[in-house]
Amino acid sequence: MRDAMAEYEAATEQLMRRVYLGVREDSLDPQDVVALACELLRWFQHTDAVLEVVERNPAEVPPAEMTVLARRILDDVGFDPGFDLAPERLETLRAALRVIARYLPTRGIEGEPEIEILEDGFPVGAGVRLADGEQLDWDGPILPNMCDDPAMALTSLAILIQESLLERTWQVWPVCPGHDLGVHASERDHEVAWWCAGDGGHMLAPVGELARALDRRRPK
């Protein structure tokens, strides 16, 4: 039974990847959708989209409708293309790191950090490798689906870096100089900012402009 399940998972994973790429590249092969639906049906995944695909003649299904059915099936089974099939997610994460890297010198971190794909976990996620070789991935990596939205990617990455540094040094950072409280990355009014809870809450600075904010508040 275990071998049969492993075989099923491998077959469906390959089919899901082919269907996803077909939808993404506008080169969908209807037979791939039918094959995927049949595999899912064989293991009792009787969603409406799966049943519709296996009950209809694929030659009579218009391409646009087959694409919709393929998307529904992928959604039904929770397929995630990861970073490899959706490379724009990785570019979104790298762009977020470029923003966050602007304030790392305020923490005494020099050099260019890099996004590092962590192949040893499932699902495959990403962490940060600093220029000195230190890896930041505390409390788990950034997952690919966190990078579909730039604001979510920026918030998640800021939290990962902040919590990783806290875990290693036991020092809260960044700190609001006006309230001497640790601030946290938060998305508010469609902007990702460092938020302080002091005096009912206020924005210290947008993520990426921390150095300028601290400099303005430094006593002369």
N, C-alpha and C positions, 0 to 999 in steps of 0.2 A: 504493500500500500504506500509506503514511504517513497519507494522508487517511482511509482506511478504518479504520485503528487509532484515529485521533483521534475519528472518529465513534462507534466502538464504545465508547471510554472515556467519552465524554460521555453516551451512552445508558445504559450500565451504571451510571455514577455517579448519574444522575438516578433510575434505578430503585432502586438501593440505598438512596438517601435516602428514597424513598417507602415502601419496605418497612420500613426502620428505624423511621420515624415511625409506620407502621401498627402495628408490633409494640409500640412504646412507648406509643401512645395507645389501644391496644386497638381499632383501627379498620382492621385489615389487610384489604386487598382481595386475594383469592386470585389474581385475574388479574395483579396486579402481581408476585406471586411467580412465576407461570408465565412471564410476560414476561422477568423477570430470569433465570430458569433457562434459557430458550431463548437469550437473548443470550450467556450464559456457555457454553452447549453449542456454540453456533456458533463459538466461539473455543477449543474443545477443553478447556474446564474441566469435566471429567467426574467430578465428585465424586459420592459416593453420594446426597447430598441433592438435587443438581441432577438426577440421573437419576431419582430417585423422583418428583420433582415433574413432570417432563415425561412420565413413563410413566403417571401416574394421572390420572383424571378429577377435576379440582378440585372439582366439585360433590359428589363422594363422599368428600372428605377433610374430617373434622371440623375446625372452626375451631382448636381447641387443637392438633391435630396439625399443621395448616398453619403455625401460629405456631412450633412447634418446628422444622419444616423450614426456615422462613424464617430463624430464628436460626442454624441450622446452615450455611445458605448464606452468610450474612453473615460468620460465623466463618471459613468455608473460604476466602473471598476476602480476609480481613483488613480488612473495612470498619471504619473508625473514624469516628464521628459528629462528631469535633472538638468545638469549644466551642459552635458555633452550634446544633447539634441536641441537644446535651447540656449545657444552660446550668448545670446543677448543678455541673459541673466547674469552671466559672469562679467560682462562689460558694465552692467548696472552696478554690480558690487565693486568693481575696480574704480568706477567713477565716485562711488560713495567713499572709498578709502582715500582718494585724492583730496576730497573735501576734509575728511577727518584728520589727515596727515598735517594739515596746516597748524593744528593746535598741539601736536605731539611734542614740539620743542618746549612748551610750557611745562611739560612733565619731565624734561631732561632727556627726551628721546630724539636722537639725531638719525639722519639717514632716511632712505626711502623704504617704507614697509611694502610688502607684497602680499597679495592674496594667494593662499596656498590651498589647493584641493586636497582634501583628506580622504584618501581612497580606502582606508581601513574601516570605515563605518558604513552603516546602512540606515537610511539612504546616504549616498555620498554627499558630504557637505564641504564647507570651506572655513578656513581660519586665516589668521594673519601671521606672517613671519616678519619680525623686525630685522633691521639691517645687521644687528649683532647676532642674529641667528635664533633669538628667543621666539618661541611659538606662543601665540595667544589664541586659545580656544576654550577658555574656561566655561563650564556648564554646557558644553556641547557646541557643535559648529553652527555656522549659518547655513540653513537649508535652502535648496534652490528655490522653493516656492516663496521664500521671504524676499526674493529679488525680482518678483514680477512688478512690484511697485517701488519706485525710487525712494520714496519717503520711508517705507517700511525697511528697505535695505539699509538706508542711512541710520535709522533708529536702532535696528538690530545690531549693526556693526559697532556703533558707538557704545552700546551697552556691553557687547562682548569685550571690547578693548578695555572699557572702564572696569568691569568686573574681573577681568583677567589680571589687570595690574593691581587691583585691590587684593586679590587672592595671594599674589606673590609678595607684596610689600606691606600689607596690612595698613596702608595709608589711603585715606579717602581722597579721591581726586576725580574731577575738579572740585574746588571749594569756592563758594560764594564769599568774596572778601567782605561784603557788607553784613553777612549774618554768620559767617564762620560755619556754614553747613555744606555738606556734600550736595552737589547738584546731580540731576539725572536727565538723560536724554529722553525727550518726549515730543510727540507730534501734536502741535496745537495750532489751530487755524491754518492748516495746510503747510506749516513750517516746522522743521525739526530743530528743536532748541534745547539748550541746557536750562533746566527748570529748577528753581530754588523754592523750597516750601516756606521760607521765612516771610513773616508779615502777610500771611494769607496766600503767598505764592507769587512769584514773578519770574520773568525770563531774564536769565543772566546774559545770554548771548545766543545767536543762532549757532548751530553746530558748524564748525569751520571758521568761526570768528572769535573763538575764545581768547586767543592771545591778545587781540585788540581790546576786548572787554576788560581783561585783567589789567592791561596796561593803563586803561583809562581810570581804573579804580585804585591804582597803586599810589599810596601816599607820597607826596613830594618832600 
